[in-house]
Amino acid sequence: MSYNSFSSNHRFGGGRPQGRRFQGGIRRRQTFDPSLLVQKAMPLPEIEFVPNHTFADFNLTARLLQNIERRGYLHPTQIQDAAIPELLASRDMIGIANTGTGKTAAFLIPLINKVSLDPDQRVLIVAPTRELAVQIEQEFRVFSEGMQLFSTLCIGGVNINPQIRGLQRHPQFVIGTPGRLRDLEDQRRLNFVHFNNIVLDEVDQMLDMGFVNEIKYIASQLLTPRQSLFFSATLPERVKSVMHAFLTDPVTITVKSNNTAANIEQDVIKTNGRQKIDILDEMLRQDGFDKVLVFSQTKRATEKLAQMLDQRGVAVVAVHGNKTQGQRQRALDLFKRNHVQVLIATDVASRGLDIDDVTHVINFDLPETYEDYVHRIGRTGRANKKGIALTFVD
């Protein structure tokens, strides 16, 4: 298929296809050249990764190994294969890997094993967005099932009282966003000095969101010695000085394989003066556009685009910062369970979210940086599956 055919004056007739049915501010100046951003990817040879270890080689507890198998993990991914032995040896770590390569399990598995063997260990995991924190906590529950390990999820946008009650039970794992964690600490419901392990996930996004002071404060309050882990898909220079202040003799593991990029076919959709909404609607009528994540630039534009598609008969939901946490989570669940065809989102959905079988990522509005682009398109082409990333350009 030539995707640029959608930018012509050709009109696709008829109603919505009958095949698949679905159940019901101030902006930063762009710092890159969009024409270079979305050049169609050159075919790259796919190199099959052969792990050096099996999960059994890591000497994990028997129940944890059972939970890993139940989760469907047959062999370690590249980041897991490299990171887990170092983390089991209590090394500090900077982990850099393409999105969708299993970073969450790479730090959860060794930390769960560590805490199960030592009741004095407590773990604080900090994530930039509520959605990512929820996802990490869900993964924790799968891997820790039956191990008498407990977690409390501390995020904004929901009632704080259940989180306070959860913290009173002294869970071994606390997973949250920086703002809510500081709120709980200010209310003396959470004491960072009780934690001797910290994970900062997607630390570059936390800095972009203005959480640098919260990160510095939290890390300064933790016990020493401690084990500190930093995981991200990118590691810009502005992050390095912040991270190294909290690490002791860290090991850096970089897994930037070609496979993830090679799994994503990238192309542009030239509008040639046509309305983008008309082109998008035509695309969504075509076979193969089964599970589509569309990125818009602002909260207002995201909501408006979702309303316009809904009026055209598209099964669509929206996620942005003006939604309550409950609304955001319900929308994500509908999309994950294939009850809607399209999720419209701001960049709140571009980091860390693991949604199976996204067929297309469409940049309805251009991202502001190349890093944003990389994170957006990484929502497709996951777990060695093929994906398509398309970007509208005038």
Secondary structure, DSSP 8 states (H G I E B T S, - for coil): --GGGGGSS----SSS-SSS-----------S-HHHHT-------------S--GGGGT--HHHHHHHHHTT--S--HHHHHHHHHHHTT--EEEEE-TTS-HHHHHHHHHHHHHHH-TT--EEEE-SSHHHHHHHHHHHHHHTTTTT--EEEE-SSS-SHHHHHHHHT--SEEEE-HHHHHHHHHTTS--GGG-SEEEEESHHHHHHTT-HHHHHHHHHHS-SS-EEEEEES---HHHHHHHHTT-SS-EEEEE--HHHHHTEEEEEEE-TTS-HHHHHHHHHTSTT--SEEEE-SSHHHHHHHHHHHHHTT--EEEE-TTS-HHHHHHHHHHHHTTSSSEEEE-GGGSSS---TT--EEEESS--SSHHHHHHHHTTSS-TT--EEEEEEE-
